[in-house]
C-alpha cells in the first residue's frame, strides 16, 4: 500500500486519495487561437511515461484538496508532494 504525504494533513493511506492525472499538462492560453491538435493534446493525449512523473491527486477522504505528487510509475516510490498551486522545481 502507498502512503501519500498530504501537504495539508500529513501522511495518509493511498485509499484516502483519488488519482487526477498528469500534472504537467498546461491549458492553452485564453483568448488565443488554438488548433484542433492543441485541444486534442490538452484534453486527450497523454504520455505513458515510465519513471518519475508529476501527478495530480485529490485527498478525497480528507481535506479534499488537490495536491501534486512526484511518483515513479514503475516502482511507485513517491519522492515528494506539494500543494497544487506550488510550482514544480
Ligand atoms: Zn489532505
PDB file of the backbone (N, CA, C, O) and the ligand in Angstrom, with CONECT records:
HET     ZN  A 101       1
ATOM      1  N   UNK A   1       0.840  -1.191   0.000  1.00  0.00           N
ATOM      2  CA  UNK A   1       0.000   0.000   0.000  1.00  0.00           C
ATOM      3  C   UNK A   1       0.883   1.251   0.000  1.00  0.00           C
ATOM      4  O   UNK A   1       1.918   1.308   0.664  1.00  0.00           O
ATOM      5  N   UNK A   2       0.442   2.235  -0.757  1.00  0.00           N
ATOM      6  CA  UNK A   2       1.161   3.508  -0.796  1.00  0.00           C
ATOM      7  C   UNK A   2       0.703   4.411   0.339  1.00  0.00           C
ATOM      8  O   UNK A   2      -0.446   4.357   0.779  1.00  0.00           O
ATOM      9  N   UNK A   3       1.617   5.227   0.793  1.00  0.00           N
ATOM     10  CA  UNK A   3       1.274   6.293   1.724  1.00  0.00           C
ATOM     11  C   UNK A   3       1.667   7.606   1.078  1.00  0.00           C
ATOM     12  O   UNK A   3       2.782   7.760   0.581  1.00  0.00           O
ATOM     13  N   UNK A   4       0.749   8.540   1.090  1.00  0.00           N
ATOM     14  CA  UNK A   4       0.964   9.835   0.453  1.00  0.00           C
ATOM     15  C   UNK A   4       0.975  10.904   1.532  1.00  0.00           C
ATOM     16  O   UNK A   4       0.083  10.963   2.378  1.00  0.00           O
ATOM     17  N   UNK A   5       1.999  11.749   1.488  1.00  0.00           N
ATOM     18  CA  UNK A   5       2.132  12.820   2.475  1.00  0.00           C
ATOM     19  C   UNK A   5       1.368  14.047   1.981  1.00  0.00           C
ATOM     20  O   UNK A   5       1.896  14.849   1.211  1.00  0.00           O
ATOM     21  N   UNK A   6       0.123  14.184   2.431  1.00  0.00           N
ATOM     22  CA  UNK A   6      -0.683  15.351   2.048  1.00  0.00           C
ATOM     23  C   UNK A   6      -0.049  16.590   2.681  1.00  0.00           C
ATOM     24  O   UNK A   6       0.183  16.597   3.890  1.00  0.00           O
ATOM     25  N   UNK A   7       0.243  17.647   1.896  1.00  0.00           N
ATOM     26  CA  UNK A   7       0.861  18.844   2.474  1.00  0.00           C
ATOM     27  C   UNK A   7      -0.062  19.565   3.459  1.00  0.00           C
ATOM     28  O   UNK A   7       0.388  20.443   4.195  1.00  0.00           O
ATOM     29  N   UNK A   8      -1.338  19.203   3.479  1.00  0.00           N
ATOM     30  CA  UNK A   8      -2.281  19.838   4.388  1.00  0.00           C
ATOM     31  C   UNK A   8      -2.535  18.992   5.638  1.00  0.00           C
ATOM     32  O   UNK A   8      -2.758  19.538   6.718  1.00  0.00           O
ATOM     33  N   UNK A   9      -2.503  17.656   5.499  1.00  0.00           N
ATOM     34  CA  UNK A   9      -2.920  16.752   6.579  1.00  0.00           C
ATOM     35  C   UNK A   9      -1.811  15.856   7.116  1.00  0.00           C
ATOM     36  O   UNK A   9      -1.914  15.352   8.234  1.00  0.00           O
ATOM     37  N   UNK A  10      -0.762  15.653   6.345  1.00  0.00           N
ATOM     38  CA  UNK A  10       0.293  14.733   6.765  1.00  0.00           C
ATOM     39  C   UNK A  10       0.156  13.393   6.058  1.00  0.00           C
ATOM     40  O   UNK A  10      -0.590  13.260   5.088  1.00  0.00           O
ATOM     41  N   UNK A  11       0.894  12.396   6.561  1.00  0.00           N
ATOM     42  CA  UNK A  11       0.960  11.082   5.920  1.00  0.00           C
ATOM     43  C   UNK A  11      -0.380  10.353   6.047  1.00  0.00           C
ATOM     44  O   UNK A  11      -0.922  10.210   7.143  1.00  0.00           O
ATOM     45  N   UNK A  12      -0.904   9.893   4.900  1.00  0.00           N
ATOM     46  CA  UNK A  12      -2.186   9.187   4.876  1.00  0.00           C
ATOM     47  C   UNK A  12      -2.103   8.022   3.887  1.00  0.00           C
ATOM     48  O   UNK A  12      -1.247   8.010   3.002  1.00  0.00           O
ATOM     49  N   UNK A  13      -2.993   7.053   4.044  1.00  0.00           N
ATOM     50  CA  UNK A  13      -3.075   5.913   3.149  1.00  0.00           C
ATOM     51  C   UNK A  13      -3.547   6.358   1.761  1.00  0.00           C
ATOM     52  O   UNK A  13      -4.330   7.299   1.631  1.00  0.00           O
ATOM     53  N   UNK A  14      -3.065   5.675   0.743  1.00  0.00           N
ATOM     54  CA  UNK A  14      -3.488   5.961  -0.630  1.00  0.00           C
ATOM     55  C   UNK A  14      -4.999   5.819  -0.791  1.00  0.00           C
ATOM     56  O   UNK A  14      -5.596   6.466  -1.651  1.00  0.00           O
ATOM     57  N   UNK A  15      -5.616   4.974   0.034  1.00  0.00           N
ATOM     58  CA  UNK A  15      -7.067   4.752  -0.056  1.00  0.00           C
ATOM     59  C   UNK A  15      -7.862   6.040   0.142  1.00  0.00           C
ATOM     60  O   UNK A  15      -9.017   6.119  -0.276  1.00  0.00           O
ATOM     61  N   UNK A  16      -7.264   7.044   0.769  1.00  0.00           N
ATOM     62  CA  UNK A  16      -7.959   8.307   1.004  1.00  0.00           C
ATOM     63  C   UNK A  16      -7.870   9.246  -0.192  1.00  0.00           C
ATOM     64  O   UNK A  16      -8.476  10.318  -0.189  1.00  0.00           O
ATOM     65  N   UNK A  17      -7.116   8.849  -1.215  1.00  0.00           N
ATOM     66  CA  UNK A  17      -6.859   9.746  -2.344  1.00  0.00           C
ATOM     67  C   UNK A  17      -7.474   9.211  -3.630  1.00  0.00           C
ATOM     68  O   UNK A  17      -7.719   8.013  -3.772  1.00  0.00           O
ATOM     69  N   UNK A  18      -7.713  10.116  -4.552  1.00  0.00           N
ATOM     70  CA  UNK A  18      -8.185   9.767  -5.886  1.00  0.00           C
ATOM     71  C   UNK A  18      -7.198  10.344  -6.901  1.00  0.00           C
ATOM     72  O   UNK A  18      -6.825  11.515  -6.829  1.00  0.00           O
ATOM     73  N   UNK A  19      -6.785   9.503  -7.842  1.00  0.00           N
ATOM     74  CA  UNK A  19      -5.830   9.937  -8.860  1.00  0.00           C
ATOM     75  C   UNK A  19      -6.492  10.912  -9.817  1.00  0.00           C
ATOM     76  O   UNK A  19      -7.627  10.698 -10.243  1.00  0.00           O
ATOM     77  N   UNK A  20      -5.782  11.988 -10.159  1.00  0.00           N
ATOM     78  CA  UNK A  20      -6.363  13.016 -11.011  1.00  0.00           C
ATOM     79  C   UNK A  20      -5.665  13.240 -12.330  1.00  0.00           C
ATOM     80  O   UNK A  20      -6.069  14.119 -13.092  1.00  0.00           O
ATOM     81  N   UNK A  21      -4.625  12.470 -12.628  1.00  0.00           N
ATOM     82  CA  UNK A  21      -3.992  12.585 -13.925  1.00  0.00           C
ATOM     83  C   UNK A  21      -2.670  13.318 -13.911  1.00  0.00           C
ATOM     84  O   UNK A  21      -2.109  13.632 -12.861  1.00  0.00           O
ATOM     85  N   UNK A  22      -2.195  13.577 -15.109  1.00  0.00           N
ATOM     86  CA  UNK A  22      -0.890  14.198 -15.344  1.00  0.00           C
ATOM     87  C   UNK A  22      -0.927  15.664 -14.904  1.00  0.00           C
ATOM     88  O   UNK A  22      -1.769  16.432 -15.370  1.00  0.00           O
ATOM     89  N   UNK A  23      -0.023  16.049 -14.014  1.00  0.00           N
ATOM     90  CA  UNK A  23       0.013  17.426 -13.518  1.00  0.00           C
ATOM     91  C   UNK A  23       0.869  18.341 -14.379  1.00  0.00           C
ATOM     92  O   UNK A  23       0.970  19.536 -14.100  1.00  0.00           O
ATOM     93  N   UNK A  24       1.480  17.801 -15.414  1.00  0.00           N
ATOM     94  CA  UNK A  24       2.356  18.635 -16.231  1.00  0.00           C
ATOM     95  C   UNK A  24       1.641  19.214 -17.451  1.00  0.00           C
ATOM     96  O   UNK A  24       2.233  19.993 -18.197  1.00  0.00           O
ATOM     97  N   UNK A  25       0.377  18.845 -17.664  1.00  0.00           N
ATOM     98  CA  UNK A  25      -0.381  19.336 -18.814  1.00  0.00           C
ATOM     99  C   UNK A  25      -0.783  20.794 -18.577  1.00  0.00           C
ATOM    100  O   UNK A  25      -1.341  21.142 -17.536  1.00  0.00           O
ATOM    101  N   UNK A  26      -0.490  21.619 -19.550  1.00  0.00           N
ATOM    102  CA  UNK A  26      -0.819  23.052 -19.444  1.00  0.00           C
ATOM    103  C   UNK A  26      -1.987  23.379 -20.370  1.00  0.00           C
ATOM    104  O   UNK A  26      -1.985  23.002 -21.542  1.00  0.00           O
ATOM    105  N   UNK A  27      -2.982  24.084 -19.833  1.00  0.00           N
ATOM    106  CA  UNK A  27      -4.137  24.510 -20.624  1.00  0.00           C
ATOM    107  C   UNK A  27      -3.684  25.588 -21.614  1.00  0.00           C
ATOM    108  O   UNK A  27      -2.888  26.456 -21.258  1.00  0.00           O
ATOM    109  N   UNK A  28      -4.187  25.537 -22.858  1.00  0.00           N
ATOM    110  CA  UNK A  28      -3.856  26.617 -23.810  1.00  0.00           C
ATOM    111  C   UNK A  28      -4.321  27.972 -23.278  1.00  0.00           C
ATOM    112  O   UNK A  28      -5.305  28.053 -22.544  1.00  0.00           O
ATOM    113  N   UNK A  29      -3.614  29.019 -23.649  1.00  0.00           N
ATOM    114  CA  UNK A  29      -3.939  30.358 -23.181  1.00  0.00           C
ATOM    115  C   UNK A  29      -5.336  30.777 -23.620  1.00  0.00           C
ATOM    116  O   UNK A  29      -5.793  30.422 -24.706  1.00  0.00           O
ATOM    117  N   UNK A  30      -6.006  31.536 -22.760  1.00  0.00           N
ATOM    118  CA  UNK A  30      -7.315  32.079 -23.105  1.00  0.00           C
ATOM    119  C   UNK A  30      -7.159  33.149 -24.177  1.00  0.00           C
ATOM    120  O   UNK A  30      -6.106  33.778 -24.282  1.00  0.00           O
ATOM    121  N   UNK A  31      -8.190  33.354 -24.961  1.00  0.00           N
ATOM    122  CA  UNK A  31      -8.219  34.384 -25.998  1.00  0.00           C
ATOM    123  C   UNK A  31      -7.100  34.230 -27.016  1.00  0.00           C
ATOM    124  O   UNK A  31      -6.607  35.216 -27.565  1.00  0.00           O
ATOM    125  N   UNK A  32      -6.709  33.003 -27.261  1.00  0.00           N
ATOM    126  CA  UNK A  32      -5.666  32.737 -28.247  1.00  0.00           C
ATOM    127  C   UNK A  32      -6.220  31.706 -29.224  1.00  0.00           C
ATOM    128  O   UNK A  32      -6.949  30.794 -28.833  1.00  0.00           O
ATOM    129  N   UNK A  33      -5.874  31.857 -30.473  1.00  0.00           N
ATOM    130  CA  UNK A  33      -6.285  30.874 -31.473  1.00  0.00           C
ATOM    131  C   UNK A  33      -5.620  29.534 -31.156  1.00  0.00           C
ATOM    132  O   UNK A  33      -4.398  29.442 -31.032  1.00  0.00           O
ATOM    133  N   UNK A  34      -6.457  28.491 -31.027  1.00  0.00           N
ATOM    134  CA  UNK A  34      -5.939  27.172 -30.656  1.00  0.00           C
ATOM    135  C   UNK A  34      -6.363  26.169 -31.723  1.00  0.00           C
ATOM    136  O   UNK A  34      -7.536  26.095 -32.086  1.00  0.00           O
ATOM    137  N   UNK A  35      -5.414  25.411 -32.213  1.00  0.00           N
ATOM    138  CA  UNK A  35      -5.714  24.428 -33.254  1.00  0.00           C
ATOM    139  C   UNK A  35      -6.408  23.208 -32.644  1.00  0.00           C
ATOM    140  O   UNK A  35      -6.341  22.980 -31.436  1.00  0.00           O
ATOM    141  N   UNK A  36      -7.072  22.435 -33.495  1.00  0.00           N
ATOM    142  CA  UNK A  36      -7.711  21.203 -33.029  1.00  0.00           C
ATOM    143  C   UNK A  36      -6.685  20.263 -32.407  1.00  0.00           C
ATOM    144  O   UNK A  36      -6.967  19.588 -31.417  1.00  0.00           O
ATOM    145  N   UNK A  37      -5.496  20.225 -32.995  1.00  0.00           N
ATOM    146  CA  UNK A  37      -4.446  19.357 -32.457  1.00  0.00           C
ATOM    147  C   UNK A  37      -4.026  19.790 -31.054  1.00  0.00           C
ATOM    148  O   UNK A  37      -3.785  18.945 -30.191  1.00  0.00           O
ATOM    149  N   UNK A  38      -3.937  21.107 -30.818  1.00  0.00           N
ATOM    150  CA  UNK A  38      -3.581  21.592 -29.472  1.00  0.00           C
ATOM    151  C   UNK A  38      -4.655  21.210 -28.458  1.00  0.00           C
ATOM    152  O   UNK A  38      -4.337  20.827 -27.332  1.00  0.00           O
ATOM    153  N   UNK A  39      -5.944  21.314 -28.856  1.00  0.00           N
ATOM    154  CA  UNK A  39      -7.022  20.909 -27.942  1.00  0.00           C
ATOM    155  C   UNK A  39      -6.996  19.411 -27.695  1.00  0.00           C
ATOM    156  O   UNK A  39      -7.184  18.956 -26.566  1.00  0.00           O
ATOM    157  N   UNK A  40      -6.761  18.643 -28.761  1.00  0.00           N
ATOM    158  CA  UNK A  40      -6.640  17.188 -28.583  1.00  0.00           C
ATOM    159  C   UNK A  40      -5.539  16.861 -27.585  1.00  0.00           C
ATOM    160  O   UNK A  40      -5.712  16.016 -26.707  1.00  0.00           O
ATOM    161  N   UNK A  41      -4.406  17.538 -27.729  1.00  0.00           N
ATOM    162  CA  UNK A  41      -3.283  17.285 -26.828  1.00  0.00           C
ATOM    163  C   UNK A  41      -3.626  17.650 -25.389  1.00  0.00           C
ATOM    164  O   UNK A  41      -3.234  16.944 -24.460  1.00  0.00           O
ATOM    165  N   UNK A  42      -4.360  18.756 -25.197  1.00  0.00           N
ATOM    166  CA  UNK A  42      -4.720  19.188 -23.851  1.00  0.00           C
ATOM    167  C   UNK A  42      -5.761  18.262 -23.221  1.00  0.00           C
ATOM    168  O   UNK A  42      -5.656  17.918 -22.044  1.00  0.00           O
ATOM    169  N   UNK A  43      -6.755  17.863 -23.996  1.00  0.00           N
ATOM    170  CA  UNK A  43      -7.886  17.107 -23.442  1.00  0.00           C
ATOM    171  C   UNK A  43      -7.630  15.602 -23.402  1.00  0.00           C
ATOM    172  O   UNK A  43      -7.959  14.944 -22.416  1.00  0.00           O
ATOM    173  N   UNK A  44      -7.043  15.053 -24.472  1.00  0.00           N
ATOM    174  CA  UNK A  44      -6.988  13.593 -24.595  1.00  0.00           C
ATOM    175  C   UNK A  44      -5.601  12.973 -24.559  1.00  0.00           C
ATOM    176  O   UNK A  44      -5.389  11.954 -23.902  1.00  0.00           O
ATOM    177  N   UNK A  45      -4.673  13.573 -25.251  1.00  0.00           N
ATOM    178  CA  UNK A  45      -3.394  12.892 -25.476  1.00  0.00           C
ATOM    179  C   UNK A  45      -2.477  12.978 -24.266  1.00  0.00           C
ATOM    180  O   UNK A  45      -2.141  14.069 -23.804  1.00  0.00           O
ATOM    181  N   UNK A  46      -2.080  11.826 -23.761  1.00  0.00           N
ATOM    182  CA  UNK A  46      -1.173  11.763 -22.615  1.00  0.00           C
ATOM    183  C   UNK A  46      -0.026  10.821 -22.926  1.00  0.00           C
ATOM    184  O   UNK A  46      -0.184   9.824 -23.630  1.00  0.00           O
ATOM    185  N   UNK A  47       1.128  11.162 -22.384  1.00  0.00           N
ATOM    186  CA  UNK A  47       2.276  10.270 -22.490  1.00  0.00           C
ATOM    187  C   UNK A  47       2.135   9.227 -21.390  1.00  0.00           C
ATOM    188  O   UNK A  47       1.676   9.534 -20.290  1.00  0.00           O
ATOM    189  N   UNK A  48       2.523   8.024 -21.684  1.00  0.00           N
ATOM    190  CA  UNK A  48       2.511   6.978 -20.673  1.00  0.00           C
ATOM    191  C   UNK A  48       3.965   6.727 -20.267  1.00  0.00           C
ATOM    192  O   UNK A  48       4.614   5.784 -20.719  1.00  0.00           O
ATOM    193  N   UNK A  49       4.441   7.611 -19.397  1.00  0.00           N
ATOM    194  CA  UNK A  49       5.854   7.590 -19.049  1.00  0.00           C
ATOM    195  C   UNK A  49       6.171   6.496 -18.044  1.00  0.00           C
ATOM    196  O   UNK A  49       5.360   6.155 -17.183  1.00  0.00           O
ATOM    197  N   UNK A  50       7.362   5.964 -18.178  1.00  0.00           N
ATOM    198  CA  UNK A  50       7.877   5.028 -17.191  1.00  0.00           C
ATOM    199  C   UNK A  50       8.975   5.766 -16.430  1.00  0.00           C
ATOM    200  O   UNK A  50       9.954   6.221 -17.020  1.00  0.00           O
ATOM    201  N   UNK A  51       8.802   5.879 -15.130  1.00  0.00           N
ATOM    202  CA  UNK A  51       9.788   6.597 -14.327  1.00  0.00           C
ATOM    203  C   UNK A  51       9.127   7.741 -13.575  1.00  0.00           C
ATOM    204  O   UNK A  51       7.928   7.712 -13.297  1.00  0.00           O
ATOM    205  N   UNK A  52       9.936   8.759 -13.247  1.00  0.00           N
ATOM    206  CA  UNK A  52       9.419   9.890 -12.469  1.00  0.00           C
ATOM    207  C   UNK A  52       8.345  10.624 -13.243  1.00  0.00           C
ATOM    208  O   UNK A  52       8.505  10.919 -14.427  1.00  0.00           O
ATOM    209  N   UNK A  53       7.248  10.917 -12.561  1.00  0.00           N
ATOM    210  CA  UNK A  53       6.102  11.534 -13.188  1.00  0.00           C
ATOM    211  C   UNK A  53       5.452  12.477 -12.190  1.00  0.00           C
ATOM    212  O   UNK A  53       5.390  12.175 -10.998  1.00  0.00           O
ATOM    213  N   UNK A  54       4.963  13.622 -12.671  1.00  0.00           N
ATOM    214  CA  UNK A  54       4.261  14.568 -11.803  1.00  0.00           C
ATOM    215  C   UNK A  54       2.762  14.364 -11.979  1.00  0.00           C
ATOM    216  O   UNK A  54       2.240  14.476 -13.088  1.00  0.00           O
ATOM    217  N   UNK A  55       2.077  14.066 -10.889  1.00  0.00           N
ATOM    218  CA  UNK A  55       0.656  13.701 -10.957  1.00  0.00           C
ATOM    219  C   UNK A  55      -0.194  14.578 -10.046  1.00  0.00           C
ATOM    220  O   UNK A  55       0.287  15.148  -9.067  1.00  0.00           O
ATOM    221  N   UNK A  56      -1.475  14.668 -10.400  1.00  0.00           N
ATOM    222  CA  UNK A  56      -2.453  15.313  -9.529  1.00  0.00           C
ATOM    223  C   UNK A  56      -3.199  14.234  -8.755  1.00  0.00           C
ATOM    224  O   UNK A  56      -3.598  13.219  -9.327  1.00  0.00           O
ATOM    225  N   UNK A  57      -3.386  14.448  -7.472  1.00  0.00           N
ATOM    226  CA  UNK A  57      -4.185  13.565  -6.627  1.00  0.00           C
ATOM    227  C   UNK A  57      -5.094  14.448  -5.786  1.00  0.00           C
ATOM    228  O   UNK A  57      -4.721  15.563  -5.420  1.00  0.00           O
ATOM    229  N   UNK A  58      -6.291  13.947  -5.478  1.00  0.00           N
ATOM    230  CA  UNK A  58      -7.181  14.675  -4.588  1.00  0.00           C
ATOM    231  C   UNK A  58      -7.337  13.891  -3.297  1.00  0.00           C
ATOM    232  O   UNK A  58      -7.578  12.684  -3.316  1.00  0.00           O
ATOM    233  N   UNK A  59      -7.197  14.588  -2.171  1.00  0.00           N
ATOM    234  CA  UNK A  59      -7.361  13.943  -0.870  1.00  0.00           C
ATOM    235  C   UNK A  59      -8.863  13.872  -0.571  1.00  0.00           C
ATOM    236  O   UNK A  59      -9.395  14.617   0.252  1.00  0.00           O
ATOM    237  N   UNK A  60      -9.508  12.960  -1.262  1.00  0.00           N
ATOM    238  CA  UNK A  60     -10.972  12.887  -1.315  1.00  0.00           C
ATOM    239  C   UNK A  60     -11.593  12.529   0.040  1.00  0.00           C
ATOM    240  O   UNK A  60     -12.692  12.989   0.352  1.00  0.00           O
ATOM    241  N   UNK A  61     -10.907  11.719   0.843  1.00  0.00           N
ATOM    242  CA  UNK A  61     -11.461  11.331   2.151  1.00  0.00           C
ATOM    243  C   UNK A  61     -10.818  12.117   3.287  1.00  0.00           C
ATOM    244  O   UNK A  61     -10.897  11.721   4.449  1.00  0.00           O
ATOM    245  N   UNK A  62     -10.188  13.224   2.946  1.00  0.00           N
ATOM    246  CA  UNK A  62      -9.552  14.052   3.963  1.00  0.00           C
ATOM    247  C   UNK A  62      -9.932  15.500   3.747  1.00  0.00           C
ATOM    248  O   UNK A  62     -11.099  15.873   3.863  1.00  0.00           O
ATOM    249  N   UNK A  63      -8.937  16.317   3.431  1.00  0.00           N
ATOM    250  CA  UNK A  63      -9.172  17.757   3.278  1.00  0.00           C
ATOM    251  C   UNK A  63      -9.807  18.115   1.943  1.00  0.00           C
ATOM    252  O   UNK A  63     -10.219  19.258   1.746  1.00  0.00           O
ATOM    253  N   UNK A  64      -9.893  17.159   1.022  1.00  0.00           N
ATOM    254  CA  UNK A  64     -10.482  17.322  -0.308  1.00  0.00           C
ATOM    255  C   UNK A  64      -9.669  18.259  -1.207  1.00  0.00           C
ATOM    256  O   UNK A  64     -10.158  18.679  -2.256  1.00  0.00           O
ATOM    257  N   UNK A  65      -8.456  18.584  -0.816  1.00  0.00           N
ATOM    258  CA  UNK A  65      -7.603  19.456  -1.619  1.00  0.00           C
ATOM    259  C   UNK A  65      -6.909  18.654  -2.713  1.00  0.00           C
ATOM    260  O   UNK A  65      -6.619  17.469  -2.547  1.00  0.00           O
ATOM    261  N   UNK A  66      -6.649  19.323  -3.837  1.00  0.00           N
ATOM    262  CA  UNK A  66      -5.825  18.741  -4.897  1.00  0.00           C
ATOM    263  C   UNK A  66      -4.373  18.983  -4.544  1.00  0.00           C
ATOM    264  O   UNK A  66      -4.011  20.068  -4.089  1.00  0.00           O
ATOM    265  N   UNK A  67      -3.542  17.977  -4.752  1.00  0.00           N
ATOM    266  CA  UNK A  67      -2.120  18.103  -4.487  1.00  0.00           C
ATOM    267  C   UNK A  67      -1.335  17.548  -5.675  1.00  0.00           C
ATOM    268  O   UNK A  67      -1.886  16.826  -6.507  1.00  0.00           O
ATOM    269  N   UNK A  68      -0.058  17.886  -5.750  1.00  0.00           N
ATOM    270  CA  UNK A  68       0.833  17.326  -6.768  1.00  0.00           C
ATOM    271  C   UNK A  68       1.735  16.307  -6.095  1.00  0.00           C
ATOM    272  O   UNK A  68       2.232  16.518  -4.989  1.00  0.00           O
ATOM    273  N   UNK A  69       1.933  15.197  -6.791  1.00  0.00           N
ATOM    274  CA  UNK A  69       2.760  14.106  -6.276  1.00  0.00           C
ATOM    275  C   UNK A  69       3.788  13.743  -7.342  1.00  0.00           C
ATOM    276  O   UNK A  69       3.436  13.468  -8.489  1.00  0.00           O
ATOM    277  N   UNK A  70       5.039  13.746  -6.958  1.00  0.00           N
ATOM    278  CA  UNK A  70       6.091  13.265  -7.859  1.00  0.00           C
ATOM    279  C   UNK A  70       6.318  11.798  -7.523  1.00  0.00           C
ATOM    280  O   UNK A  70       6.791  11.464  -6.436  1.00  0.00           O
ATOM    281  N   UNK A  71       5.972  10.916  -8.478  1.00  0.00           N
ATOM    282  CA  UNK A  71       5.977   9.478  -8.216  1.00  0.00           C
ATOM    283  C   UNK A  71       6.647   8.748  -9.368  1.00  0.00           C
ATOM    284  O   UNK A  71       6.554   9.167 -10.521  1.00  0.00           O
ATOM    285  N   UNK A  72       7.322   7.655  -9.048  1.00  0.00           N
ATOM    286  CA  UNK A  72       7.895   6.790 -10.075  1.00  0.00           C
ATOM    287  C   UNK A  72       6.812   5.803 -10.500  1.00  0.00           C
ATOM    288  O   UNK A  72       6.318   5.027  -9.682  1.00  0.00           O
ATOM    289  N   UNK A  73       6.444   5.836 -11.786  1.00  0.00           N
ATOM    290  CA  UNK A  73       5.345   4.981 -12.248  1.00  0.00           C
ATOM    291  C   UNK A  73       5.741   3.513 -12.330  1.00  0.00           C
ATOM    292  O   UNK A  73       4.866   2.657 -12.456  1.00  0.00           O
ATOM    293  N   UNK A  74       7.014   3.198 -12.263  1.00  0.00           N
ATOM    294  CA  UNK A  74       7.457   1.800 -12.308  1.00  0.00           C
ATOM    295  C   UNK A  74       7.556   1.200 -10.908  1.00  0.00           C
ATOM    296  O   UNK A  74       7.143   0.062 -10.685  1.00  0.00           O
ATOM    297  N   UNK A  75       8.106   1.970  -9.965  1.00  0.00           N
ATOM    298  CA  UNK A  75       8.314   1.438  -8.610  1.00  0.00           C
ATOM    299  C   UNK A  75       7.270   1.936  -7.616  1.00  0.00           C
ATOM    300  O   UNK A  75       7.167   1.391  -6.518  1.00  0.00           O
ATOM    301  N   UNK A  76       6.500   2.952  -7.971  1.00  0.00           N
ATOM    302  CA  UNK A  76       5.503   3.610  -7.118  1.00  0.00           C
ATOM    303  C   UNK A  76       6.127   4.400  -5.977  1.00  0.00           C
ATOM    304  O   UNK A  76       5.425   4.858  -5.075  1.00  0.00           O
ATOM    305  N   UNK A  77       7.454   4.561  -6.017  1.00  0.00           N
ATOM    306  CA  UNK A  77       8.095   5.375  -4.986  1.00  0.00           C
ATOM    307  C   UNK A  77       7.633   6.823  -5.123  1.00  0.00           C
ATOM    308  O   UNK A  77       7.604   7.371  -6.224  1.00  0.00           O
ATOM    309  N   UNK A  78       7.278   7.430  -4.008  1.00  0.00           N
ATOM    310  CA  UNK A  78       6.885   8.833  -4.007  1.00  0.00           C
ATOM    311  C   UNK A  78       8.053   9.654  -3.497  1.00  0.00           C
ATOM    312  O   UNK A  78       8.543   9.428  -2.391  1.00  0.00           O
ATOM    313  N   UNK A  79       8.499  10.611  -4.308  1.00  0.00           N
ATOM    314  CA  UNK A  79       9.666  11.409  -3.965  1.00  0.00           C
ATOM    315  C   UNK A  79       9.282  12.632  -3.154  1.00  0.00           C
ATOM    316  O   UNK A  79       9.959  12.978  -2.186  1.00  0.00           O
ATOM    317  N   UNK A  80       8.190  13.293  -3.547  1.00  0.00           N
ATOM    318  CA  UNK A  80       7.735  14.457  -2.788  1.00  0.00           C
ATOM    319  C   UNK A  80       6.319  14.817  -3.187  1.00  0.00           C
ATOM    320  O   UNK A  80       5.819  14.409  -4.235  1.00  0.00           O
ATOM    321  N   UNK A  81       5.694  15.588  -2.326  1.00  0.00           N
ATOM    322  CA  UNK A  81       4.334  16.075  -2.578  1.00  0.00           C
ATOM    323  C   UNK A  81       4.304  17.560  -2.249  1.00  0.00           C
ATOM    324  O   UNK A  81       5.073  18.042  -1.416  1.00  0.00           O
ATOM    325  N   UNK A  82       3.410  18.273  -2.911  1.00  0.00           N
ATOM    326  CA  UNK A  82       3.253  19.671  -2.580  1.00  0.00           C
ATOM    327  C   UNK A  82       1.881  20.165  -3.005  1.00  0.00           C
ATOM    328  O   UNK A  82       1.156  19.475  -3.722  1.00  0.00           O
ATOM    329  N   UNK A  83       1.530  21.363  -2.559  1.00  0.00           N
ATOM    330  CA  UNK A  83       0.215  21.937  -2.833  1.00  0.00           C
ATOM    331  C   UNK A  83       0.043  22.159  -4.334  1.00  0.00           C
ATOM    332  O   UNK A  83       1.017  22.382  -5.052  1.00  0.00           O
ATOM    333  N   UNK A  84      -1.199  22.097  -4.798  1.00  0.00           N
ATOM    334  CA  UNK A  84      -1.476  22.188  -6.234  1.00  0.00           C
ATOM    335  C   UNK A  84      -1.026  23.509  -6.841  1.00  0.00           C
ATOM    336  O   UNK A  84      -0.672  23.554  -8.019  1.00  0.00           O
ATOM    337  N   UNK A  85      -1.032  24.589  -6.056  1.00  0.00           N
ATOM    338  CA  UNK A  85      -0.650  25.873  -6.625  1.00  0.00           C
ATOM    339  C   UNK A  85       0.838  26.148  -6.517  1.00  0.00           C
ATOM    340  O   UNK A  85       1.307  27.209  -6.928  1.00  0.00           O
ATOM    341  N   UNK A  86       1.589  25.195  -5.962  1.00  0.00           N
ATOM    342  CA  UNK A  86       3.033  25.376  -5.891  1.00  0.00           C
ATOM    343  C   UNK A  86       3.654  24.893  -7.200  1.00  0.00           C
ATOM    344  O   UNK A  86       3.228  23.891  -7.773  1.00  0.00           O
ATOM    345  N   UNK A  87       4.648  25.609  -7.651  1.00  0.00           N
ATOM    346  CA  UNK A  87       5.329  25.256  -8.888  1.00  0.00           C
ATOM    347  C   UNK A  87       6.319  24.131  -8.644  1.00  0.00           C
ATOM    348  O   UNK A  87       6.973  24.073  -7.602  1.00  0.00           O
ATOM    349  N   UNK A  88       6.418  23.243  -9.617  1.00  0.00           N
ATOM    350  CA  UNK A  88       7.375  22.153  -9.556  1.00  0.00           C
ATOM    351  C   UNK A  88       8.744  22.705  -9.932  1.00  0.00           C
ATOM    352  O   UNK A  88       8.882  23.348 -10.973  1.00  0.00           O
ATOM    353  N   UNK A  89       9.739  22.469  -9.121  1.00  0.00           N
ATOM    354  CA  UNK A  89      11.092  22.961  -9.427  1.00  0.00           C
ATOM    355  C   UNK A  89      12.089  21.841  -9.412  1.00  0.00           C
ATOM    356  O   UNK A  89      13.276  22.068  -9.648  1.00  0.00           O
TER     357      UNK A  89
HETATM  358 ZN    ZN A 101      -5.270  16.393   2.991  1.00  0.00          ZN
END
